[in-house]
Amino acid sequence: MNLTNPKVVVFFLAFLPQFVDPKLGSVALQLSWFGFVLIIATLLSFGTITYMAAIFGKLLGSSTIAQRLMNRITALVFVSLALRLALSER
């Protein structure tokens, strides 16, 4: 997901080089290591978020009270947006 995100490229070019020490060895190897650590951290965090979303999705999907509440909140948001649009002046 991050390969097509230009912000990640800017992050790598602007932030990570300050942690590279040429005295410790290959600069490319150090940057690759930082990239690998970032990939692992991203997999762990996105994996945790996905797992928790699946659990909460099952809980909310099986509860009629939760579904009714979400439907009412959604209706309130749509009515609020419609009123704002209807009352807005150009």
N, C-alpha and C positions, 0 to 999 in steps of 0.2 A: 504494500500500500504506500509506503514512503518513497519508493523509487521514482514515482511520478510527481512527487510533491517538491516544488522548487524550494520551499522553506527548509527542507531537510538538507539540501545541497548547500544552501547559504549557512545553515547551522554548522555543517561539517567544515566549510571553508573559513568561517569566522570564529567559531568558538573552540573547536577541538585542537587546532594547531598550537595554542598556547600551552597545552599540556604535553606536547611532544618535546622530548629532549634528545637532540642529535647525539649526545654523548652516550646514550643508552642503546644505540643501535640504529637500525634502519627506520627512517621516518615513515616510509610506506607501510612497514610492518606494524609500527605503533598505531598509525591511523587505522589500519585494518583491524587491529585488536579493539580499538575504541568502537569501530563500527560493529564488530561482532558482539561486544558487550551491549551496545544499543539495541541490536536485533534481539538478543536474549531478553533484555528488560521489556522490550515492546511485546514480545510473545507472551511473557508472563503477565504483564498488565492487561493486554487485550484478551488473553485467554481467561483471566479471572473475571473481567467484565462480562465476557460472553457467557461464562458458566453461571454467574450470578443472574444475568438477564434471563437465561433459560429457566432457572429456578423460580424467579419472581414471575415470569410469564406464565408458567404452569399454575402457580398459586393464584394469580389474578384471573387467569382464564377459567379456572374451575369455581371461582366464587361469584355467585350471582350478585351479591351485594357490591363487590368491587366493580363488576361490570356496569351495574346501574350507576354507581358513583362516577365512574370514568365517562359514561355516556352523558351524564348531567353536566359534568365539568366541561366536556367538549362542546355541548350545546351552549353553555354559558359563554365560552370563548368565541364561538361563531356568532352568537347574537351580539356580543360586545363589539366584535370586528365589523359586523354589518351596521350597527348603530354608528360607530365611528365613521365608517365610509359614508353613510347617509347624511350625517351631520357635518361632514367636512366641507369646507369652502375652498374653492380654487383660487 
